[in-house]
Amino acid sequence: MKSRTAVTIVVLVALSFIVPTSVYSNQEAIKGGGGGGFMLGLNRFDLAELSTKLQAKGFDAVKENNVSFGGGGYGIIGEKVLLGGEGHGCQQDVLSDTLKASVSGGYGFFNVGYVVLSERGFRLFPMLGLGGGGISLRIVKRAVTPTFDEILDSPDREINISTGGILLQFGVGVDYLLKLGKDDEGEGGLLFGIRAGYTYTPTKADWKMEDMDVLGGPDVTVTGPYVHFIIGGGGFGK
């Protein structure tokens, strides 16, 4: 699950940079343009039941607020319709006396939006996103660095379980283009923006360890509000 989530994020981020370029290069859509960049933000996930389970086994509490890193971008067709994508990931570690648990989250979206305001370099647009993601839990022993023979004698030093599924996103974005240059076809420069909204998991997903189901796991979802900041570049036609 963790590897599939990572691949999904990478693909969506790559598409998010390809889409603006292809749209901006299309002469029929030259009035639109696009932009993209790196994103840093804060996400709140539903991790309360997971935290309760871990605390019962002597671990520290899991924080529901997570700092995320990622990237995204979009292209504007004509002057109004926005198409793009984004991907984000985050991780936190909690400890017990003998173990370390790493709680990781990752997700990606394909977004559709509509520009409702475009003036003096500012653009305001609501967005809807469809994608996927999930939560993974990695537990390892807190010990000195093992030898190769010790690993062979006791290979059960690490456990990885995960859960995930389809995600929906509802949000709004505001971007500002700091113009650095222009030509006969348009202008380009640095892009600064903010995204805020809510991520929702419509279905309940089961925990898995490799290809096996894990019974009795806590309900965790990539559901909650988010705020992301973006810095990158963009270009828009006349």
Number of C-alpha atoms within 10 A of each C-alpha: 21 21 8 12 23 18 14 20 27 19 15 25 26 17 19 28 22 18 22 26 20 13 22 26 14 13 11 11 17 21 20 25 29 29 30 30 23 19 22 18 19 17 25 19 21 16 21 16 14 17 19 15 15 17 16 10 9 14 20 18 18 23 16 13 16 19 17 20 18 22 27 28 31 28 32 26 21 16 19 16 15 23 22 27 28 29 30 27 23 18 16 14 17 19 20 15 10 11 16 19 23 17 20 18 27 24 27 32 26 23 25 19 22 18 17 12 11 15 8 8 12 15 16 19 20 19 22 17 21 17 21 22 28 26 26 22 20 15 18 16 16 14 10 6 7 9 9 8 9 10 11 9 9 8 9 10 13 12 13 16 20 22 25 26 20 19 22 20 22 16 19 17 19 19 21 20 22 17 16 10 10 14 9 7 13 16 18 20 18 17 22 20 20 18 19 20 18 17 22 17 21 12 11 13 16 17 23 18 15 13 8 9 14 14 9 8 15 15 15 22 26 27 20 17 18 21 19 22 20 22 20 18 19 27 26 24 21 13
